[in-house]
């Protein structure tokens, strides 16, 4: 989810819903030329590990924290029940960017892939997890750096081609404490949550061959630069998808798991809630 200032800084107004005529949708547009992405390198065939399956997805409902100026809380309305109608059914009303969710490239690129266009084979990917939770506990607006990525590679080898690179800020547990996930600082009027540096985003786009980038915080961009969503502007126009608000990253290894992203497929979408599973 982008912060209110991020949306305003990118568009100048409230983002509107997706158009259904072709992949172009209204919403944030990358400024300047898109980052030239390193070509996806051929990757080894993926075999799912036969161990446990971990759920990296939060439960989302009407109490999910949102930036209410731009994103309304989810609504769940009962339409039918067994006693009266002989079946149960609910109607859901929610923003694309709520809960554990995917940002499609079209979220920040009018010519980018929409949700229904993301290739299925990129949604099954080796999972590489970089952990900076100790630093995020001290500095709530810390950012993943290139040095963090290189340090991870010094221990585990090169980030696998075709990987989903996820950042574990030890942030997911904050969802259980009211106010802690968005972490508004009333004195500064800013949200204080960690993100991914622009330099790290450039590195992943130009020097490595990932299919997507994820985080357990509310946004790819940290709360320190709400009007400049530059990490989004680097990753999404380069054709990468993003997953925000991941859960359970502490239950998977740094390397060796395979992520399966149950992405939405609505026409022209800029994103949507996902169910992310990790086979370990």
N, C-alpha and C positions, 0 to 999 in steps of 0.2 A: 504494500500500500504506500502511495506517495503521501507526504504530509500536505496539508492545505496550502502552505507556502510553495511547495514543490509544484503542485498543480497550477497555482496561480502564476508562478514564475515561468512555467513552461508554456502556458496557453494564454494567460491574461484573463481567463474567465473559467467558469466551471466547465469541466469536461462533459461532453454529451455522450449519449449512447452510440453504439456502432451502427453505421449504415449497412444495408444488406446488399447493395449493388457493388459487387467486386470487393477486393480486399481493403480498399481505402476506407478509413473511418475517421471521424472527428476525434481530436484529442491532441496530446503533446506532440510536437514536431521537433526533430533534432535540428539544431542550429549548425550551419556549415556542412562541409562534406562529411559523409559517413566514414567511420573508421574502416580502413582496409583490413579485412579479417584474413588471418592466415588460413590457407585452404585446409579443409578437413582432411586429415591423413587417414589412409586406410587403417582400420582397427581390426584387432583379432576378433573372431566370432565370440559372442558373449554366451557363457554358460551360467545359469543361475545356480548359486551355491545351494546345497541341500541341507543347510542348517536351519536356523530360526528365521522367521519373518518379523521384521520390526516395522511398526507403523510410525511414520514421521509426520503425522498429521494431527493438528489440533481439532478438537470438537468445536464447531462454530454454531452459534445461536444468537438470539436477540441481545445477549449480554456481551457479545464480542466487542472489544474497544475499537472505536472508529473515530476519524476526524469528522465530526458531525456536520461541519459546514459543507463538506463535499461528499461524504459517504453516509448514507442513512443506515441505522442498525438493521440487521436482518429481521424480517417479519415472518412468523410461522402461523398460518391460519388454518384451523381445522375445517375441512370441507365435508367430511363424512365420518361416521363412526359405525361400528358393528351393530349396535343396538337399533339404530334407526335406518341404516342404509345397507346393512349386511356386508360392509367392507369399511376399511379405514383409509383415509387420504388427507393429505395436507397440501396447502399452496404455499410456496416459498417466494418471498420477494427479497432480493439482495443485490448489492453492487458486485460487479465482476471482481473487484479487488478487495476481498474480505476474507478473513480466516487464512488458513494455509492456501496460498493461491499462486497461480502462474501469471507472469507478465509475458504476453506474446511480443514479438518484435514490433508489431503494429502499434503497440502502446506508445512508442516514441518514434515511429517512422511510418508515414503515410503509405510508403511502398513496401513496408515490411510484412512478413507473414502474419496472418490472423490465426486465431485459435484453430479454425478448421483446416488450415494449411500446414501446420507443423508436421513434419514427417514422423510417422509412427516410430521409425527405427531410432530416432534421437531421444525418444521418451523411455528407452531402456538403455541404461548407461552405467559404466563403472562409477562408483561413488568414491570421491576423494574428499576427506573432511579435514579442514585446517582449523585448529583450535586456538582461540585467543581469549578464552573466558577469563583467565586470571587477570589479564590486562583490562578487559572490559569491566571487571568488578571494581577496579581502581579508577578507571577513566571511562565513563559511560558513553562517551562520543568517540572512542578510539576507532581506528579504521584498519582494515586488513591492508598490509603493505606488500610490496614486491619482496622485501626481505623475509616476510612471513612465508611466502610461497617458496622462496629459495631454501629457507631453513627446512620446510616440510620435504622438499625434494632431496635435501642432503640426507634425510633419514629414510625416505621411501622410494627414491628414484623419481624420474620425470613424471609429471602429472599425466595419467594415461590419455592417449588420444581418444576423443569421443566421450570424455568423462563429464559427469555433473560435479562441479566443484562446489562444495558446501562449506560455509563458515559457521563454526560453532562458537558463539559468543557467550554460551551459558545463559542465554536470555529467555529461553522458552518457559522456564519455570515461573517467570514473572507474571505470566498470564493469570496465575492463581491469586495474585495480590492486586486488589483494585488500584488502578492508576499507575502501577509499576511498569507495565509493558510499554505504554506510550511515554511515560516518565516525563511529564510536563514540568518544567522549571518555571514556576510562576514569577520569579524575580526577573528572569530574562525573557519570559514569554516564548520560550523555545522548548521543543521536545528534545530530550537527551537520550539517544539510543545510538548504538554503534552501526557502522556501515563498512563499505568497501571503498578504498581510495581510488581515485581516477587513475593513478599510475598502475595499480594492480589490475584494474580493468583493462587498460591498454595492453599490459603484459599478457593477460589471458587471451586477448583478441589477436594480438600480432605475433606472440612468441609461442603460444601453446594452441592446442586444437580441441578445446572443450565445446560441448554442445549447449551447456547451460551453466548458470551460476545461481546458487541458493544461499539463503541466510536464515537464521532463526530470529532475527530482529524484524521490525515492522517494515524496513525498507532497505534497498541496496545502498542508498545514500544516507549518511549519518545525519543526526539532528542538527549539526553545526552549520550546514549549508542548505537550509530548507528551500531557498529560492533558486538554487543552482543544482538541479538534479543531474550532474555531469556524469556520474557513474551509469545511470540509466542511459544517458545520451551516447555513451561509448559502447555499452554491451548490446543494447537492443537493436540499434540500426546496423550493427555488425552481424545480425542474424541469430544471436544467442537468445535463448529464453531465460527467464529468471523465475525463481521460486522464493517467495517471501513468507515469513512466519512458519518456518519449519519447526517441528517438534522432535524430541527423542534422539537428537544427534549423539547424545551421550551413550546410547545403546548400541551404536555401530562402531566398527573399527575405523582407524584413519584411512585404511586402504583395504580392499578385498571384498567389500559388499557391492551388490548391484542394485541400483535404484530403478524402480518402475514408477513412472509418473502417470497417474490416471487423469489425463488432461481433458478439459471440456472440448466440445467440438461444435459450438454454436457459430452460425454464419457471421463472419466479419468481426468476431470477438477480439478484444484487446487483452483478454485474460479471463480468469475464472477460478473458483475454488477447485482444488485438486486433492486427490488421495495419493499420497506418496508412500510407497512401501520399499523397504530395503531387505534384500535377501542376503543373509550373512552365513 
